Amino acid sequence: MKILCLGDIVGKPGRQAVEELLPSLKEEYSIDLVIANAENAAGGSGLTSRIANQLFKMGCDVISLGDHVWDQKELEEYLKDSDNIVRPANFPEDVPGKGWCIVKTAAGQKVGIVNVLGRVFMRYSLNCPFRTVEALLSEIKKETNIIVVDFHAEATSEKVAMGHFVNGNVSAVVGTHTHIQTADETILSKGTAYITDLGMVGPYDSVIGQDKEKIIERFIKCMPIKFQVAENDVKLCGVVIEVDEVTGLAKNIVRIQRRLVG
């Protein structure tokens, strides 16, 4: 089976890229499941129920989140009843939503998706992401060997370490959060597909999706400045992972970059 993982969707430009580019990608690669990180989909910060429903209608099957999960207050209520949205699993257990889910493809194949947040250089001090994933795997493997981990983290070392930690026990570890696609896609020694960061679905004539002039001004003046999502050079970035449906191990990983024209 083939799974398409999309990097952080940023604002309206990112949503437009998903709407216009995803259908052809799904056809080109015969995609069975689409996992999209959408923690920046609402104006560049957080996610709303309305935008989540839009992304599902556009062809996303599962939405993962990250450190901006609580930026849009109304999402808390929506997460309580959502089966296809995962927030970081290493938040305390009594917060809204869930950190993993199992979904079925059109062909009936079950896929487990886990979302965890890194702790290095991040704003939350959460439970250990490594122990969190380790504990969840035994539960998920009761139903399926096909498991994708979205590790939303800043430090490359933490992401690489996670890849090796679960190597051979999950289908893929895909990094999100930095909005910069890395060129290290690989199949690790025991069969887990890995990439340090999927990149961004959004405007690349920017500073990680935000208006570059405002970001530069903030760096220079060290003053609070309201961010604004940029608009130009919009791209869709991610990976396509081919997985053995029996073993759950990866057979191939292909890095994707597509520019939105017009």
Secondary structure, DSSP 8 states (H G I E B T S, - for coil): -EEEEE-EEBHHHHHHHHHHHHHHHHHHHT-SEEEEE-TBTTTTS---HHHHHHHHHHT--EEE--TTTTSSTTHHHHHTT-SSEE--TTS-TTSSS-SEEEEE-TT--EEEEEEEE--TT-S---S-HHHHHHHHHHHHTTT-S-EEEEEE-S-HHHHHHHHHHSTTTSSEEEEESS----S--EE-TTS-EEES---EEEESSSBTTB-HHHHHHHHHH-------B--SSEEEEEEEEEE-TTT--EEEEEEEEEE---
